[in-house]
Amino acid sequence: MYKATIGMEVHAELNTKSKVFCRCKNSPEDEPNTNICPVCLAHPGVLPVLNKEAIKSVLKIGVAVGGKLADFTEFDRKNYFYPDLPKGYQISQYKYPLVSGGEIAGVKLTRIHLEEDTAKSTHKDGDTLVDFNRSGAPLMELVTEPVIHKAQDAAFFAKELQLLLRTLKVSDANMERGQMRVEANISVSKDDKLGTKVEVKNLNSFKSVEKAIEYEIKRQIEILENGEEVKQETRGWDEVKQVTFSQRAKEEAADYRYFPEPDLTKLKISEIPEFSIEKLKDELPELPWDKRERLQKQYKLSADYASILVSNELLGDFFEDVANLATTEKQIKYLANLIINDLSNSIEKEHFKSEIIASLLVISDAVVAGKISSNRGVELADSVLSFKLDKPGVEKFIEQNSQITDENTLKSVVDEILTEFPDTVAEYKAGKEKALMFLVGKGMQKTSGKADPSILQKLLKQSLS
């Protein structure tokens, strides 16, 4: 029986206003080569200047995951040649990362550090075009311990990290746009000794993370079963063919010839007041895993509903604004269902108004009390969000269209129906189940759609039996 061992490396673009070592606008998606200067183009004689906000962003992540913040840190030169790396080296961190340790989703972290991003290469018709807007953008790199054993757990870890980065507002972490890039280091063995590690790159969605790891585990097992050895290498992921493919031999740290960056000052983090753990903790918002737990306890929500509300900050805030004014658990349950399943695509910041919330509470009261159906409630809520109906209008509609739930009133309607449609009654008694729905429909017509159809159906069944 083979055991898979997986470690993750994740890069995320930080959303600071300027790049990490120069004053250029940090906006890689602008018109190509518009946010550039001699520093990010690596002209001779230029000197980098460190972006303090980028440092702070990484430290905030470290505090959020329970990592140890560095007392002393410095930057290093990571030497390698590539067309999108004009200096011939990347300014990164090697020996002294900003953060050591920590944990996300039960996965222990090795380190979190700051580095500069490279330019972006586009290959087309045999040519390579380079856009330097991304060159020098601040990039967080996070490395986990090799403690993951299932592809699904690796994908979940990546989701939790993305959610954290967005909650802290340090990165948009959009994988499709390359703002968050995931790599997986995978090995398989039959014992606790780690097998030969293979790195898989180009994982730009959570589904790709899961599928690529599953494929690579299967590929390595087949190699070992055939009596061959797994090669240590870097492989890419082909989204179309759903396979990994060889790119190059895997480099080791010695291949990069790391040495301290002489043009940047060493940092004594503990001597910078705004980087103190206490100050950073005070600035942290409620963390996603804490919020999920609170929503479940405070509002008696399911784990799935709590997860949806946490992953969508706007939706979560709107729900809490409404639910905090509800008076019963039934109302809160209805409001959660309404907001998540029926209104999630309609909620905007302009709906955080007292009159909108008051109208939704009136609707929830009516649905829970059985005055109107759930479907009617959705229709009214849509009208409220589109500003077609205000609170007085909602109240008037409910008054005029309240469901008839009184069984004595509906019993007389049932008696009329059974008298008027004896043939349909006979069909039902002969075993034709659809005849019952015909009779329910006639009851709804007689009450102008106001009868509670479930009560009507119950009374019809009782009379017919």
C-alpha positions as CSV (number, residue, x, y, z in Angstrom):
1,M,0.0,0.0,0.0
2,Y,1.5,3.3,-1.1
3,K,1.3,6.5,1.0
4,A,1.4,9.9,-0.7
5,T,3.1,12.8,0.9
6,I,2.3,16.3,-0.3
7,G,3.9,19.7,0.5
8,M,2.5,23.0,-0.9
9,E,4.2,26.1,-2.1
10,V,1.9,29.1,-2.8
11,H,2.8,32.5,-4.2
12,A,0.3,35.4,-3.8
13,E,0.6,38.9,-5.2
14,L,0.2,41.5,-2.5
15,N,-2.1,44.4,-3.3
16,T,0.1,47.3,-2.1
17,K,-0.2,50.5,-4.0
18,S,3.4,50.4,-5.3
19,K,5.9,47.7,-6.1
20,V,8.1,46.2,-3.5
21,F,11.4,48.0,-4.4
22,C,10.3,51.1,-6.3
23,R,7.6,53.6,-6.6
24,C,5.9,52.2,-9.7
25,K,2.2,51.5,-9.5
26,N,1.5,47.9,-8.5
27,S,-1.0,47.0,-11.2
28,P,0.2,44.2,-13.4
29,E,-3.0,44.0,-15.4
30,D,-2.7,47.6,-16.8
31,E,-1.6,48.2,-20.4
32,P,1.7,46.2,-20.9
33,N,4.9,48.0,-19.9
34,T,3.2,51.2,-18.6
35,N,4.1,50.7,-14.9
36,I,7.9,50.5,-15.2
37,C,11.0,52.4,-14.2
38,P,14.8,51.9,-14.2
39,V,14.6,50.0,-11.0
40,C,12.1,47.3,-12.1
41,L,13.9,47.2,-15.5
42,A,17.2,46.6,-13.8
43,H,19.1,49.5,-15.4
44,P,22.8,49.8,-14.2
45,G,23.4,51.7,-11.0
46,V,19.8,51.7,-9.7
47,L,19.1,50.8,-6.0
48,P,16.0,49.1,-4.5
49,V,14.1,50.7,-1.7
50,L,11.9,48.4,0.5
51,N,8.1,48.8,0.6
52,K,7.1,48.8,4.3
53,E,3.5,48.0,3.6
54,A,4.5,44.8,1.8
55,I,6.5,43.7,4.9
56,K,3.5,44.5,7.1
57,S,1.2,42.4,4.9
58,V,3.3,39.3,5.3
59,L,3.6,39.9,9.1
60,K,-0.2,40.1,9.4
61,I,-0.5,36.8,7.6
62,G,2.0,35.4,10.0
63,V,0.1,36.6,13.1
64,A,-3.2,35.2,11.7
65,V,-1.8,31.7,11.2
66,G,0.0,31.7,14.6
67,G,3.5,31.8,13.1
68,K,6.6,33.2,14.8
69,L,7.6,36.6,13.5
70,A,11.3,37.1,12.8
71,D,13.3,39.2,15.1
72,F,16.0,39.8,12.5
73,T,15.4,39.4,8.7
74,E,17.3,40.2,5.5
75,F,16.9,39.8,1.8
76,D,18.9,37.5,-0.5
77,R,19.8,37.3,-4.2
78,K,18.4,34.2,-5.8
79,N,20.5,33.7,-9.0
80,Y,19.1,32.2,-12.1
81,F,18.6,33.3,-15.7
82,Y,15.2,33.7,-17.4
83,P,13.9,36.2,-20.0
84,D,11.4,37.7,-17.6
85,L,14.1,38.3,-14.9
86,P,16.1,41.3,-16.2
87,K,18.6,41.5,-13.3
88,G,19.6,37.8,-13.7
89,Y,18.6,37.3,-10.1
90,Q,15.5,37.7,-7.9
91,I,15.5,39.5,-4.6
92,S,13.9,37.0,-2.2
93,Q,14.5,35.7,1.3
94,Y,16.3,32.5,2.1
95,K,18.0,32.1,5.5
96,Y,15.9,34.6,7.5
97,P,12.2,34.5,6.4
98,L,9.7,37.0,7.9
99,V,7.6,34.2,9.4
100,S,8.4,30.7,10.6
101,G,5.8,28.0,11.5
102,G,2.1,28.5,11.9
103,E,-0.9,26.4,10.7
104,I,-3.8,26.6,8.3
105,A,-6.6,24.0,8.1
106,G,-4.5,21.6,10.2
107,V,-1.5,21.9,7.9
108,K,1.7,23.0,9.5
109,L,3.6,25.7,7.8
110,T,7.4,25.9,7.3
111,R,7.8,29.6,6.4
112,I,6.3,32.7,4.8
113,H,8.5,35.2,3.2
114,L,8.5,38.2,0.8
115,E,10.1,38.5,-2.6
116,E,9.7,40.3,-5.9
117,D,7.7,38.9,-8.8
118,T,9.2,38.4,-12.2
119,A,7.9,40.0,-15.5
120,K,5.3,38.1,-17.5
121,S,6.2,36.2,-20.6
122,T,3.7,35.6,-23.4
123,H,4.5,33.0,-26.1
124,K,2.8,33.5,-29.4
125,D,3.6,32.3,-32.9
126,G,7.1,31.5,-32.0
127,D,7.8,34.8,-30.4
128,T,8.1,35.7,-26.7
129,L,6.7,39.0,-25.5
130,V,7.6,40.3,-22.1
131,D,5.4,42.7,-19.9
132,F,7.4,44.3,-17.1
133,N,4.3,45.6,-15.2
134,R,4.6,42.6,-13.0
135,S,8.3,42.9,-12.5
136,G,9.0,43.9,-8.9
137,A,5.4,43.4,-7.7
138,P,5.4,42.3,-4.0
139,L,5.0,38.5,-3.8
140,M,4.3,36.4,-0.7
141,E,5.6,32.9,-0.8
142,L,4.2,30.4,1.7
143,V,5.7,26.9,2.1
144,T,4.1,24.0,4.1
145,E,5.6,21.0,5.8
146,P,5.1,17.8,3.9
147,V,2.2,16.7,6.0
148,I,-0.7,16.4,3.5
149,H,-1.7,13.0,2.3
150,K,-4.8,13.5,0.2
151,A,-5.4,15.6,-2.9
152,Q,-8.7,16.8,-1.5
153,D,-7.0,18.1,1.7
154,A,-4.4,19.9,-0.5
155,A,-7.2,21.7,-2.4
156,F,-9.0,22.5,0.9
157,F,-5.8,24.0,2.3
158,A,-5.5,26.3,-0.8
159,K,-9.1,27.4,-0.4
160,E,-8.6,28.3,3.2
161,L,-5.4,30.2,2.4
162,Q,-7.2,32.2,-0.3
163,L,-10.0,33.0,2.1
164,L,-7.6,34.2,4.7
165,L,-5.7,36.5,2.2
166,R,-9.0,38.0,1.1
167,T,-10.2,38.4,4.7
168,L,-7.0,40.2,5.6
169,K,-7.3,42.3,2.4
170,V,-3.7,41.7,1.6
171,S,-4.3,40.0,-1.7
172,D,-7.2,39.4,-4.1
173,A,-5.7,36.0,-4.6
174,N,-7.6,35.3,-7.9
175,M,-6.1,32.1,-9.3
176,E,-7.4,32.6,-12.8
177,R,-5.6,35.9,-13.0
178,G,-2.4,34.5,-11.6
179,Q,-2.7,36.5,-8.3
180,M,-2.4,33.2,-6.4
181,R,-0.2,30.4,-7.8
182,V,-0.1,27.0,-6.3
183,E,2.6,24.3,-6.7
184,A,2.5,20.9,-5.1
185,N,5.5,18.7,-4.1
186,I,4.4,15.1,-4.3
187,S,6.1,11.8,-3.4
188,V,4.9,8.3,-2.7
189,S,6.4,5.4,-0.7
190,K,5.4,2.2,1.1
191,D,6.8,3.3,4.4
192,D,7.3,6.5,6.5
193,K,10.5,7.3,4.5
194,L,9.7,10.0,1.9
195,G,9.9,9.0,-1.7
196,T,11.5,11.1,-4.6
197,K,9.8,14.5,-4.7
198,V,8.2,15.8,-7.9
199,E,7.1,19.5,-8.1
200,V,3.9,20.2,-10.2
201,K,3.4,23.8,-11.4
202,N,0.7,25.7,-13.3
203,L,-2.1,24.9,-11.0
204,N,-4.5,27.8,-11.5
205,S,-7.7,26.4,-9.9
206,F,-8.6,24.3,-6.9
207,K,-9.9,21.6,-9.2
208,S,-6.6,21.6,-11.0
209,V,-4.8,21.2,-7.6
210,E,-6.9,18.2,-6.8
211,K,-6.8,16.6,-10.2
212,A,-3.0,17.2,-10.8
213,I,-2.1,15.6,-7.4
214,E,-4.4,12.6,-8.0
215,Y,-2.8,12.1,-11.4
216,E,0.8,12.5,-10.2
217,I,0.2,10.0,-7.3
218,K,-1.1,7.5,-9.8
219,R,1.8,8.1,-12.2
220,Q,4.4,7.6,-9.6
221,I,2.9,4.5,-8.2
222,E,2.8,3.0,-11.7
223,I,6.5,3.8,-12.2
224,L,7.4,2.1,-8.9
225,E,5.2,-0.9,-9.6
226,N,7.1,-1.3,-12.9
227,G,10.4,-1.5,-11.0
228,E,11.6,1.9,-12.2
229,E,12.7,5.0,-10.3
230,V,10.8,8.3,-10.0
231,K,12.9,11.2,-11.3
232,Q,13.2,14.3,-9.2
233,E,11.9,17.0,-11.6
234,T,9.5,19.9,-12.1
235,R,6.4,19.1,-14.1
236,G,3.6,21.2,-15.5
237,W,-0.1,20.5,-15.6
238,D,-1.9,20.2,-18.9
239,E,-5.5,21.3,-18.2
240,V,-6.8,20.0,-21.5
241,K,-5.2,16.5,-21.4
242,Q,-5.5,16.3,-17.6
243,V,-1.9,15.0,-17.3
244,T,1.4,16.3,-15.9
245,F,4.4,16.7,-18.2
246,S,8.1,17.1,-17.7
247,Q,9.5,20.6,-17.7
248,R,13.0,20.5,-16.2
249,A,15.2,18.9,-13.6
250,K,14.3,20.2,-10.1
251,E,16.7,22.8,-8.8
252,E,18.1,22.7,-5.2
253,A,18.9,25.7,-3.1
254,A,22.6,25.4,-4.0
255,D,21.7,25.8,-7.7
256,Y,20.5,29.4,-7.0
257,R,23.7,30.5,-5.2
258,Y,21.9,32.5,-2.6
259,F,23.8,35.4,-0.9
260,P,22.6,38.4,1.1
261,E,21.3,41.4,-1.0
262,P,24.0,44.1,-0.4
263,D,21.7,47.0,-1.6
264,L,19.0,46.5,1.1
265,T,19.3,47.2,4.8
266,K,19.0,44.4,7.4
267,L,15.8,44.7,9.4
268,K,15.4,44.3,13.2
269,I,11.6,43.7,13.2
270,S,11.3,43.8,17.0
271,E,12.6,47.4,17.0
272,I,9.9,48.7,14.6
273,P,6.8,49.7,16.8
274,E,4.2,49.3,14.0
275,F,5.4,45.7,13.5
276,S,4.8,44.6,17.1
277,I,2.6,41.5,17.5
278,E,0.2,43.4,19.7
279,K,-0.4,46.1,17.1
280,L,-0.7,43.6,14.3
281,K,-3.2,41.6,16.3
282,D,-5.3,44.6,17.0
283,E,-5.6,45.3,13.3
284,L,-6.7,41.7,12.4
285,P,-10.4,41.2,11.4
286,E,-12.3,38.2,12.6
287,L,-10.6,35.2,11.0
288,P,-12.6,33.0,8.7
289,W,-12.5,29.8,10.8
290,D,-13.5,31.8,13.9
291,K,-16.4,33.4,12.0
292,R,-17.7,30.1,10.7
293,E,-17.8,28.7,14.2
294,R,-19.5,31.9,15.6
295,L,-22.2,31.9,12.9
296,Q,-23.1,28.3,13.5
297,K,-23.4,28.9,17.3
298,Q,-25.0,32.4,17.2
299,Y,-27.5,31.8,14.5
300,K,-27.9,28.0,14.6
301,L,-26.7,27.7,11.0
302,S,-25.5,24.6,9.2
303,A,-21.7,24.3,8.5
304,D,-22.5,24.7,4.7
305,Y,-24.5,27.9,5.2
306,A,-21.8,29.4,7.6
307,S,-19.1,28.6,5.0
308,I,-21.0,30.3,2.2
309,L,-21.5,33.5,4.3
310,V,-17.9,33.6,5.4
311,S,-16.6,33.1,1.8
312,N,-18.8,36.0,0.6
313,E,-18.2,39.0,2.9
314,L,-20.9,41.2,1.4
315,L,-23.5,38.4,1.8
316,G,-22.3,37.5,5.3
317,D,-22.5,41.1,6.5
318,F,-26.0,41.6,5.0
319,F,-27.3,38.4,6.6
320,E,-26.0,39.5,10.0
321,D,-27.6,42.9,9.7
322,V,-30.9,41.3,9.0
323,A,-30.7,38.4,11.3
324,N,-29.7,40.5,14.3
325,L,-33.2,42.2,14.1
326,A,-35.1,38.9,13.8
327,T,-37.0,37.8,16.8
328,T,-37.3,34.0,16.4
329,E,-35.0,31.1,15.4
330,K,-37.6,30.2,12.7
331,Q,-37.2,33.7,11.2
332,I,-33.4,33.5,11.2
333,K,-33.5,30.1,9.5
334,Y,-35.9,31.4,6.8
335,L,-33.8,34.5,6.3
336,A,-30.6,32.5,5.9
337,N,-32.3,30.3,3.3
338,L,-33.8,33.3,1.5
339,I,-30.5,35.3,1.4
340,I,-28.2,32.4,0.5
341,N,-30.4,30.5,-2.0
342,D,-32.6,33.2,-3.6
343,L,-31.0,36.6,-3.1
344,S,-27.2,35.9,-3.2
345,N,-26.8,37.3,-6.8
346,S,-28.9,40.4,-6.0
347,I,-27.4,41.7,-2.8
348,E,-25.4,45.0,-3.2
349,K,-24.0,47.4,-0.7
350,E,-26.9,49.8,-1.3
351,H,-29.2,47.3,0.2
352,F,-27.7,47.8,3.7
353,K,-30.5,50.3,4.4
354,S,-32.8,50.2,7.4
355,E,-36.0,50.4,5.2
356,I,-34.8,47.4,3.0
357,I,-34.0,45.3,6.1
358,A,-37.3,46.3,7.7
359,S,-39.2,45.1,4.6
360,L,-37.4,41.7,4.6
361,L,-38.3,41.3,8.3
362,V,-41.9,41.9,7.5
363,I,-41.7,39.3,4.7
364,S,-40.0,36.8,7.0
365,D,-42.7,37.3,9.6
366,A,-45.4,36.6,7.0
367,V,-43.8,33.5,5.6
368,V,-43.0,32.0,9.1
369,A,-46.6,32.8,10.2
370,G,-48.0,31.0,7.1
371,K,-49.6,34.2,5.7
372,I,-47.8,33.9,2.4
373,S,-45.9,31.1,0.7
374,S,-42.1,30.9,0.5
375,N,-42.4,31.6,-3.3
376,R,-44.4,34.7,-2.6
377,G,-41.7,35.7,-0.1
378,V,-39.0,35.5,-2.8
379,E,-41.0,37.5,-5.2
380,L,-41.6,40.2,-2.6
381,A,-37.9,40.2,-1.6
382,D,-36.8,40.7,-5.2
383,S,-39.2,43.6,-5.5
384,V,-37.8,45.2,-2.4
385,L,-34.2,44.8,-3.5
386,S,-35.0,46.4,-6.9
387,F,-36.7,49.3,-5.0
388,K,-40.1,48.5,-6.7
389,L,-41.7,47.9,-3.3
390,D,-41.3,49.7,0.0
391,K,-42.3,48.5,3.5
392,P,-45.9,49.9,3.3
393,G,-46.3,48.3,-0.1
394,V,-45.1,44.9,1.3
395,E,-47.5,45.2,4.2
396,K,-50.4,46.0,1.9
397,F,-49.6,43.1,-0.4
398,I,-49.5,40.7,2.5
399,E,-52.7,41.9,3.9
400,Q,-54.5,41.5,0.5
401,N,-52.9,38.2,-0.4
402,S,-52.6,36.4,2.9
403,Q,-52.9,32.6,2.6
404,I,-56.0,30.9,4.0
405,T,-54.7,28.4,6.6
406,D,-57.9,28.0,8.6
407,E,-59.0,24.4,8.2
408,N,-62.7,25.1,8.8
409,T,-62.7,27.7,6.0
410,L,-60.9,25.3,3.6
411,K,-63.1,22.3,4.6
412,S,-66.1,24.1,3.0
413,V,-64.1,24.6,-0.2
414,V,-63.1,20.9,-0.2
415,D,-66.8,19.9,0.1
416,E,-67.7,22.1,-2.8
417,I,-64.9,20.6,-5.0
418,L,-65.9,17.0,-4.2
419,T,-69.5,17.8,-5.1
420,E,-68.6,19.5,-8.4
421,F,-66.2,16.9,-9.7
422,P,-67.6,13.4,-9.0
423,D,-65.8,11.9,-12.0
424,T,-62.4,13.1,-10.8
425,V,-63.2,11.8,-7.3
426,A,-63.9,8.4,-8.9
427,E,-60.6,8.5,-10.8
428,Y,-58.7,9.1,-7.6
429,K,-60.4,6.3,-5.8
430,A,-59.6,4.1,-8.7
431,G,-55.9,4.7,-8.1
432,K,-55.2,7.7,-10.4
433,E,-52.9,9.9,-8.1
434,K,-52.8,12.8,-10.5
435,A,-56.5,13.4,-10.0
436,L,-55.7,14.7,-6.5
437,M,-53.5,17.5,-7.9
438,F,-56.4,18.5,-10.2
439,L,-58.7,18.9,-7.2
440,V,-56.0,20.9,-5.4
441,G,-55.7,23.2,-8.4
442,K,-59.5,23.7,-8.4
443,G,-59.3,24.6,-4.7
444,M,-56.6,27.2,-5.4
445,Q,-58.8,28.7,-8.1
446,K,-61.8,29.0,-5.8
447,T,-59.7,30.8,-3.2
448,S,-58.0,33.1,-5.8
449,G,-54.7,31.4,-5.0
450,K,-54.9,32.2,-1.3
451,A,-55.4,28.7,0.1
452,D,-52.4,27.0,1.6
453,P,-51.9,24.2,-0.9
454,S,-50.4,21.7,1.7
455,I,-53.4,22.1,4.0
456,L,-55.8,21.9,1.0
457,Q,-54.2,18.6,-0.1
458,K,-54.3,17.2,3.4
459,L,-58.0,17.9,3.8
460,L,-58.8,16.5,0.4
461,K,-57.0,13.2,1.2
462,Q,-58.9,13.0,4.5
463,S,-62.3,13.5,2.8
464,L,-61.5,11.1,0.0
465,S,-60.4,8.3,2.3
